[in-house]
Amino acid sequence: MFKRPPMEEPIARGNPPVVDRPSSEVLISLTGTPSAKPARRVERSASAIEAPPRRDTRPTRRRTPRDRDRDRSERESRQRPQHSRDDARDQRPRRRRERTEAPVYEPRPTPAPAPAIPTDLPEQASFGELTVSGAMGHALDRMGYSEPTPVQSQVVPLATQGLDVVGQAQTGTGKTAAFGIPIVELIDGESTQIQALVLTPTRELAMQVSDEVSTLGQFQGVRCLTVYGGQSMNVQLDGLRRRPQVVVATPGRLMDHMSRRTISLSDVRIVVLDEADQMLDIGFVDDIERILRATPSTRQTLLFSATMPGPIRRLARRYLRDPEWIRVGGDAEPVEQVDQLYYEVAAQDRQRALDGLLADHDHVTQALIFRRTKIGVDRLVYHLEREGFDAEAIHGDMTQAHRERVMRRFREKGLRVLVATNVAARGLDIPAVSHVINYDMPSNLEEYVHRIGRTARMGRPGTAITFVSDVLDFSTLDVIQEHVGGDLRQERLAFLYG
Ligand code: AMP
């Protein structure tokens, strides 16, 4: 049985104080934790649209021109569409939203009813050579996880003892459960505070991680909330009212909540940075540092990354306490089971080459095709649909609801061909993908490794095909081949070039 490390501070329980003041000023309650610090005073502002209507008890007075100006700007800001500074789908630098006034948010304490938890579970269970709680053992059983993967064998015991860990592991190795199991085992299921925070680079990955953590915690009543840009703030505020103990978030939207003071990280005890290299690539480094600084310095931090470039090492040295370094597989090492091949194809022949490959329904059961640009993705989907293939696009210009629908269809095998930009497909775990096709050459080795890692998941076979079309492609091919050696072999498109 894992021992829970002692908590640094007792977690405040009970409902938040409901603050009501008979003036134009109110005190902000964060997620309801009675704060030791004096609460900030703020003016009631129009952006408090999430707050329930409040009775105006202000004494009436003559309206001044300043009042009228303020009303006008409030009206305008209400009409403006709400943008999130969130995640990878839009990497344009945006001006940080200035917030001199925080909106008023009063969470309504409505904890969700606890799920039915079997009462006859043993106190402990075995997960291969690991010992987990009975409830966790039952969940793992239900998920079909009988043995820990190497990254789980290494990370789970360390993290469950409360140690900081840097894990170098790609997706597909089982790293989500490697941090998901300790999170579920360590959090206090009775508490109504956010105790664990997982940061991921993309919304799709956030949802995936959230699903896994919820499933791992299903018999311990763990409440997990996903927070990402593109989803309505109100939905997330409703989720926050259900008092999640675990939040899985993309950094941009989490920062939005922090500046709106709708999320407090002051009770967080475990922070996980998942796919840290991707988050840094996307430009989230400042946000990540800000988020880490908003959590207690006594927190436990777990960092996972497929590669360990300098900035990640620096981040680990700066924000982790004496971490254990775990490495599963080498630096940017492709998943071993992926059968890697490339075709030399003239740029103008690529569509026909792809059509020919996709015509082989027996082998290509589900394909994930990568293009460099959003417009390239849309054009290729248009072409494939005209050719009668069941294909859809996924990229950052699509609405969140649409992206989710497409991903669901693909995950449930209702869709055979998905054409994606890099960003949209990062870290995704879609077990049935039989083929990854680099229609456009990846721009570097890391990108290649991440892309081809979308197939051959958890020991399944998979093929990664790369089209090499121009001079630049050949120089990238050299770099990739230098790294993967003979594993990447050339084949000839006989149906095209005889
Ligand atoms: P991840 O690297 O976390 O994206 O996990 C990759 C896939 O492995 C997911 O489909 C998981 O459900 C699956 N998985 C993780 N751990 C195990 C395990 N111990 N046994 C079997 N499957 C696992």
Boltz pocket constraint, residues with backbone or C-beta under 6 A from the ligand:
constraints:
  - pocket:
      binder: B
      contacts: [[A, 144], [A, 145], [A, 146], [A, 147], [A, 148], [A, 149], [A, 152], [A, 170], [A, 171], [A, 172], [A, 173], [A, 174], [A, 175], [A, 176], [A, 177], [A, 427], [A, 429], [A, 431], [A, 457], [A, 458]]
      max_distance: 6.0
